[in-house]
Amino acid sequence: MTRRLGIGADLDALVRRAHAAGRVVHVVEGGEDKRATLESFRATLALPDWFGHNLDALMDSLRDLQDADGRPICVVWDDAHALREQDPRAFRAIVSVLEDVERERDDLQVTIIVR
């Protein structure tokens, strides 16, 4: 279940808990717009060259995302506030993709920090 945290979220504590649970953690910094946000996901998660900077590509890439050591994955989308304010529709669409993929995968945990 995707967790949403607000202004007071303690990113360091979140990362420590995920590591203690054996998860690899990827912190994706929020972008000012949809394109910048998708680029942040691409760069942080080292998504493949075919990544097309659209929601379908994000979904496909997250479905295929693996840790080299087989550990479960924690994706933290930090500072998602700017996109939520600038483009609420794009924000909701990305949240929907993250929630859908998380439901499909037992080894993926998603946290969204809106601050």
C-alpha positions in Angstrom: 0.0 0.0 0.0 1.5 3.3 -1.1 2.2 5.5 1.9 1.8 9.3 1.7 3.7 11.5 4.1 3.7 15.2 4.6 5.9 18.1 5.6 7.2 16.5 8.8 8.3 13.3 7.1 11.7 12.1 8.3 13.4 10.8 5.1 16.5 9.6 6.9 14.4 7.5 9.4 12.4 6.1 6.5 15.5 5.0 4.6 17.0 3.5 7.8 13.8 1.5 8.4 13.7 0.2 4.8 17.4 -0.8 4.9 16.8 -2.5 8.3 14.0 -4.5 6.6 16.4 -5.6 3.9 15.1 -3.3 1.2 17.2 -1.3 -1.3 16.0 2.3 -1.3 15.8 4.7 -4.3 14.9 8.3 -3.4 13.4 10.1 -6.4 13.5 13.9 -6.1 10.3 15.6 -7.2 10.4 17.8 -10.3 8.6 21.1 -11.2 6.7 19.5 -14.0 5.7 16.1 -15.4 8.8 15.9 -17.7 11.2 16.8 -15.0 9.6 14.3 -12.6 9.7 11.5 -15.1 13.4 12.4 -15.9 14.1 12.2 -12.1 12.6 8.7 -12.0 14.6 7.7 -15.1 17.9 9.0 -13.7 17.4 7.8 -10.1 16.2 4.3 -11.0 18.7 3.9 -13.9 15.8 3.1 -16.2 16.6 1.6 -19.6 17.4 3.6 -22.7 14.0 2.9 -24.2 12.3 4.8 -21.4 10.1 7.3 -23.3 9.3 9.9 -20.6 5.6 9.0 -20.5 3.4 7.2 -18.0 3.3 3.9 -20.0 7.1 3.8 -20.0 7.2 4.5 -16.3 4.8 1.7 -15.6 6.6 -0.8 -17.8 10.0 0.2 -16.3 8.8 -0.1 -12.8 7.3 -3.5 -13.6 10.8 -4.6 -14.8 12.8 -2.9 -12.0 15.0 -5.3 -10.2 17.8 -5.2 -7.6 21.0 -6.9 -8.7 21.0 -8.8 -5.3 17.4 -9.7 -5.5 16.4 -7.5 -2.5 12.9 -6.0 -2.3 12.8 -2.4 -3.5 11.6 0.8 -1.8 10.9 3.8 -4.0 10.5 7.1 -2.2 9.2 10.0 -4.3 10.4 12.9 -2.2 9.2 16.5 -2.5 6.3 15.8 -4.8 4.6 19.0 -3.7 5.7 21.1 -6.7 4.2 18.8 -9.2 1.0 18.5 -7.2 0.7 22.3 -7.2 1.8 22.9 -10.8 0.0 20.1 -12.5 -2.4 18.2 -10.2 -3.5 16.0 -13.1 0.1 14.8 -13.8 0.6 14.3 -10.1 -2.5 12.1 -9.8 -1.5 10.1 -12.9 2.0 9.4 -11.6 0.5 8.4 -8.2 -1.9 6.1 -10.0 1.0 4.4 -11.9 3.0 3.9 -8.7 0.0 2.5 -6.8 -0.9 0.1 -9.7 2.6 -1.3 -10.0 3.0 -1.6 -6.2 -0.2 -3.6 -6.1 1.2 -5.9 -8.8 4.5 -6.6 -7.1 5.1 -8.1 -3.7 8.7 -6.8 -3.6 8.0 -3.1 -4.2 7.1 -0.5 -1.6 6.3 3.1 -2.6 6.2 6.1 -0.4 5.3 9.6 -1.6 6.4 12.6 0.4 4.5 15.8 -0.3 6.4 18.7 1.2 
